[in-house]
Amino acid sequence: MEGALINFRAEKAASMSLRREAYKQSADVGMMGVLNNGLKLKPPVTMRVVDLLNLARLALFSPETQTLFWRIESSEGPVIGTLFSVPYWKNSLPFFFYARTQDELGRGSYVAYRNIDREELKLSDSNDDPKYLYAPIVDVTEPPRMLVEALEGSKSPPLDLPVLTRVTNLPSLMRLLMVASYDSHQPPILNFEANGSCVYGFLLPFYDYYEANALPVFAYVEHPRPPEAGFLRYIASDEGERTEFTEHVSDMKFFYGRVVTLTEPPFWFREEKNQKRRGRPLRAKARST
């Protein structure tokens, strides 16, 4: 019995020694080394937006939000992006929204953005003007492998698709967005061209649906025109409903939703041979419910 106890202690000490050595090696190569070499991380889903203004509108929509941007050299050139996660089926689905850098904005260490009275974006080295919301830009020399693979499109894990739900018009979409908004959280309205139409829609999780922790529903509407401005505002009164585009957030009697324009449709609106809808194969054209 005593010999077995001695052997157990010796094996435990050896195991702890190996763990200390592994920790020391990981510390030597740094955090990026851990991400690149130690962990086999799935790449996030990439979403390229048309410009940095749309990216700032996505990430800096509320003073309560805390976010940061990554500046990375990619095969497309220098890009700025941010990670964004949503509840999705049994887990969460990470997105990496990004845009090409714009020379006319300079470089800067912070994204400075405002949407009260007028919408404005600038890249700045200071963060002390209270008119703006700020988020730091982190310059990355060696980005994590997961982001490199995402931007290069070299490894795209197979994904189950959300449930597509086509609503009748923009007022219906805005009513649903009101239900999906709480505190400082509001899903962005994604805008893109698909099937010859201009699509507006957002991902809405329905929690605790059978075996799914969050049933992802993409509610969308097909509209004849592209966005006239960066925000949709909505009001319901005795005179009826009003839904219209606006360039800024000013009149607080309206409910506002931010519109983020993508360069191409998200994966659930594209034909992908290796993807499938739960319970049935993906068709070339997205079906709605």
N, C-alpha and C positions, 0 to 999 in steps of 0.2 A: 504494500500500500504506500509506504514511504517512498519507495523507488519510483512508483508511478507518479506521485506528486512532484518529485524532483524533475522527472522527465517533462511533466506538464508545464512546470515553471520555466524550464529551459527552452521549450518550444515557444512559450508565450514571449519570453525575453527575446528570442531570435526573431519572432514575428514583429515585435515592437521595434527592434533594431532595423529590420528591413523597411518598416513604415517610415522611421525617422530618416533613413537614407533616401527613400523615394521623395519624402518631403524636401530634404536638402537639395536634391537634384532639381526638383520642380522650382524651388526658390531661386536656384542658380540661373535657370533659363528665363525666369520671370513669368508674369501672368500670361503674356501672349504665348509663351512656350507651353504653358499648361493647356491653353485653348487649342493650340495648333497641334500639339503632340500627344497630350495625355488623354484628351476627351474626343470621342467620336460624335460630334454634334451634327444634328441634321441642319441643313441650311434653312434660313427663313424664306418665306415667299416674297419675292421682289415685286414691288409696285413702283413703276417709274411715273412721276408726275411731270407735268409739262414745264414747270419752272419753279424757282425757289419761293415765289410768292404763294403758290399753292401748297408747297411743303410747309411753310410757316403757318399758313391758315389751318392746316391739318393739326400741327403739333402745339401751337400756341393760341388756343382758342379761349383759354380761361386763365385768370391770375393764379388759380389754385393748382394748375398743372405743373409738374416738375418733369422736365425732359432735357435731353442733350442731343447734339448732332455729331455725327462722325464725318470727317473729311478724309476721303480715301482716293488714292490713285487707282483707277480701274482700267480695263481694256478700252472702255468708252472715253477715257480721260478722267480728270478729277471730278468727283461727285460728292455731294453732301447728303446724308441720309439719317434716318432715325428709326429705331425699333418700336414696334407697335404690336400689342398682343390682344387677341379676342378669345373668349370662351368658345370652344369648338368641339362638338361631339363629346368624347370622353376626356379630352385634355384642353389645351389652349393652342391656338394657331398663331405663330409669330410672323409678322410682316416686317419687311424692311422697305419703307418708303424712301425714295431718293430722287434727286434731280441733278442735272449737270450744273456745275458752277457757272456763273455769269461774270465775265471779265469786267463789265461796267459797274458791278457792285463792289469791286475790290476784293480784299481777302478777309480781314477782320477776325476777331476771336469770339464774337458773339453774334447771334442772329437777333436783331431788334425788330419787333413787329408791333403794329397797332391796328385796331379796327374800329375804334370809337371815333365818330364823326368822319373819318376818312381812313382808308386802308393804305398802309405803307410798310415797306420792308427795307431794311438796310443791314449791311454787315458792319459791325462797329468793334473798336478796341476798348470801349467803355460800356458800362452797364448802369449808369447813374441817372438817366433821364426817366422820370416817373411816367411819362406819356407812353412808354413802350413796355412790352413784355420781352424778357430776355431769356435766351437759352445758350449755354456755352457750346462752342465748336471744339471738338477734340481732334487734333491732327494725329493721324495714325500712320506710322512708317510701315509697320508689319501688321496688317489687319488680321483678325481671327480667320482661320480657314473657312469657317461656316459662312462668313460674309463674302469671302473671295469666291467660293463655290456658288453662292447665291447670285452674285453679280455676273459671273461667267456663265451661269446656267449649266454648269457641268454635272451637277447632281441635284435632281429634283425628286424628292421622295413622293411616292404615290399617295394621293390624298383623296379622301371621301369628299363629295361635293355637298354644298349646302342645299337646302330646299328652296327652289325658286318660286317666288310668289309675285305675280304681276298685279299691281293695283291699277285702278282706273285712271287716276289723274294725279297731278301734283298736290292738290289739297288733301287727298287720301294719304299720300306719302307723308305729308307734313303732320297729319293727325297721328299717324303711327310713330313718327319720330318724337312727338311730344311724350308718348308713353315710354319710349326707349331712353329718354333723357332724364337724368337725376343727378342732383348735386352738381359737380363739375364735369360729369361724364356725359358725353353725347357722341354717338357714332357719326363719322363723317359721311356725307352724301357723296358717293363716288359717281363721277360723270365720265362716260366713254362712249365711243361709237361702236355699235354692234348690229349686225343683221340689217344694215342700211338705216338704222335709227339712232337717235341720241338717247342714251340710257342714263337715268338717275336712280340710284338705289343705295341701300346700306344693309350691313349685316346686323341682324337682331337675334340674340340668343334667347331661347325659351328654356329655362332651367328645369332640371329633374324630369326629363321626358323619357319614360321607360328606362332603358339602360344608358341613355345619354345623359351626361352631366349638364350639357347645354346643347339643345337642338338648334343648329345654325340655320336661320332663315334669311335669304337675301330678298328683301322686298324692293321692287323696282317698278319704274314706269317708263314707257317709251314716249319720247317727246319729239315734236318736229324740229325744234331749234336747239342749238348749243346754248350754254349759259351766257346771259347778258352781263353778269357780274358774279362776284365771289360768294354771295349769300342769297339764300331764299328766306323770305319772311312771310309769316302767316298770321292772320287774325280772323276770328269768328265773332260776329256781332248780330244784332237784330237785322241789319241790312244784308247779312249773308257773309260768305267767306271771301277772303282776299289772299291770294298767294302771288308773290311777285319777286323778281330779282332786285337786289340792292347792292351797292358797292361798299357799304359799311354797316355797322351796328350803331344805331343812334336812338331811335324811338322805342322806348321800353314797353310800350303797349303791344308790340309785336313779339311773336316767337320766331327765333332765328335758327337756321341750320346752315352750316358751312358746306360749300360745294368744292370738292377737290377733283380736278380734271386729270385723268390718266392718259398716257400716250397710247395705251392699248387696253383691250378688255382684260379683266381679271381671269384667272385660270378657269373659273366655272362658266365662263361665257366663250371659251375657246375650245376647239376640238383637240383633245389630247388622247392619244391611243392608249396610254398607260393609266388613265384615270377612270374611275367608275363612280356612278351614283350608287348610294346604298340600296341594294336589293335589285338593281337593274343597270344595264350598261349605259354609258354616256352616249347620247346621240350627237350628231354633228351640230344640230341646232338646239340651243337650250330650250327645254320645255318649261312652261309655267303652270302654276296651280291656280 
